[in-house]
């Protein structure tokens, strides 16, 4: 073999060796899937339900849609920059009517419409859960538009004696599937609620309430930058997080308001305490919760 042919052969071997690990790594690496729970009451700039949150009826609803969409997209950018390979965005506000495939980040998959499975299509293939536009639980002090699932129907929810709202219940649901919750955007009260469960979680405080219908709001551009920063940081810290696990058996106790009085046919695992309070028993969080409702 002459020197010219030898040089080509050596060069080709080096190219093959350099390329092979890249291909092999791509084929064997596990996708890093993130599930994004979205809501509207925790979005920056949102403070009045009638004015801003009722789909296609509130005067400022189109603005709220735009604010939510841009917060979601900022979070997707941050997740991808932090190492996520797939992002599923679930539309969690008011019958899932608030986001559009026309505007969502092109690398995100949108879960929209209803019904979906009672456990929100979560499974163990996901690596993390985050909340965007999330509000605090009913009764939380200085929490903007706080409620627990129903704005008028539920007073309190406890899981094994611990007071929870949507943040807590869905963090526990994620834990059932061995998925950690790593980040939230919302007001100060919502961030405190997640930190009570996951102290190391990243939080983007985009607003801070002074009452249930008033608060201090970040400028929109600043809120988007903060969300992107916190989601990217959360992804880069993913190995530090552990799922929030609730050991069984589990008792879910729900206290309804006079507007939301619950009725249920007597059956195993369901107990009425009084006219407003019911207890739902199960072998785990999913079994107990689904005797009451879906997540």
Secondary structure as the mmCIF struct_conf table of DSSP 4:
data_model
#
loop_
_struct_conf.conf_type_id
_struct_conf.id
_struct_conf.beg_label_comp_id
_struct_conf.beg_label_asym_id
_struct_conf.beg_label_seq_id
_struct_conf.end_label_comp_id
_struct_conf.end_label_asym_id
_struct_conf.end_label_seq_id
HELX_RH_AL_P HELX_RH_AL_P1 UNK A 3 UNK A 28
BEND BEND1 UNK A 29 UNK A 29
HELX_LH_PP_P HELX_LH_PP_P1 UNK A 30 UNK A 31
STRN STRN1 UNK A 33 UNK A 38
BEND BEND2 UNK A 40 UNK A 40
TURN_TY1_P TURN_TY1_P1 UNK A 41 UNK A 42
BEND BEND3 UNK A 43 UNK A 43
TURN_TY1_P TURN_TY1_P2 UNK A 44 UNK A 45
HELX_RH_AL_P HELX_RH_AL_P2 UNK A 49 UNK A 52
TURN_TY1_P TURN_TY1_P3 UNK A 53 UNK A 53
BEND BEND4 UNK A 54 UNK A 54
TURN_TY1_P TURN_TY1_P4 UNK A 55 UNK A 57
BEND BEND5 UNK A 58 UNK A 58
TURN_TY1_P TURN_TY1_P5 UNK A 59 UNK A 60
HELX_RH_AL_P HELX_RH_AL_P3 UNK A 61 UNK A 82
TURN_TY1_P TURN_TY1_P6 UNK A 83 UNK A 83
BEND BEND6 UNK A 85 UNK A 85
STRN STRN2 UNK A 86 UNK A 91
BEND BEND7 UNK A 93 UNK A 93
HELX_RH_3T_P HELX_RH_3T_P1 UNK A 94 UNK A 96
BEND BEND8 UNK A 98 UNK A 98
TURN_TY1_P TURN_TY1_P7 UNK A 101 UNK A 103
BEND BEND9 UNK A 104 UNK A 104
TURN_TY1_P TURN_TY1_P8 UNK A 106 UNK A 107
STRN STRN3 UNK A 108 UNK A 111
BEND BEND10 UNK A 113 UNK A 114
TURN_TY1_P TURN_TY1_P9 UNK A 118 UNK A 121
TURN_TY1_P TURN_TY1_P10 UNK A 124 UNK A 125
STRN STRN4 UNK A 126 UNK A 134
HELX_LH_PP_P HELX_LH_PP_P2 UNK A 135 UNK A 137
TURN_TY1_P TURN_TY1_P11 UNK A 138 UNK A 139
TURN_TY1_P TURN_TY1_P12 UNK A 141 UNK A 142
TURN_TY1_P TURN_TY1_P13 UNK A 144 UNK A 145
BEND BEND11 UNK A 148 UNK A 150
TURN_TY1_P TURN_TY1_P14 UNK A 151 UNK A 153
STRN STRN5 UNK A 154 UNK A 159
TURN_TY1_P TURN_TY1_P15 UNK A 160 UNK A 161
STRN STRN6 UNK A 162 UNK A 164
HELX_RH_AL_P HELX_RH_AL_P4 UNK A 166 UNK A 176
TURN_TY1_P TURN_TY1_P16 UNK A 177 UNK A 178
STRN STRN7 UNK A 180 UNK A 187
HELX_RH_AL_P HELX_RH_AL_P5 UNK A 188 UNK A 197
TURN_TY1_P TURN_TY1_P17 UNK A 199 UNK A 200
STRN STRN8 UNK A 202 UNK A 211
TURN_TY1_P TURN_TY1_P18 UNK A 212 UNK A 213
STRN STRN9 UNK A 214 UNK A 217
HELX_RH_AL_P HELX_RH_AL_P6 UNK A 220 UNK A 236
TURN_TY1_P TURN_TY1_P19 UNK A 237 UNK A 237
HELX_RH_3T_P HELX_RH_3T_P2 UNK A 238 UNK A 240
HELX_LH_PP_P HELX_LH_PP_P3 UNK A 247 UNK A 247
BEND BEND12 UNK A 248 UNK A 249
STRN STRN10 UNK A 250 UNK A 256
HELX_RH_3T_P HELX_RH_3T_P3 UNK A 258 UNK A 260
TURN_TY1_P TURN_TY1_P20 UNK A 268 UNK A 269
STRN STRN11 UNK A 270 UNK A 272
BEND BEND13 UNK A 274 UNK A 276
STRN STRN12 UNK A 277 UNK A 282
BEND BEND14 UNK A 283 UNK A 284
HELX_RH_AL_P HELX_RH_AL_P7 UNK A 285 UNK A 292
#
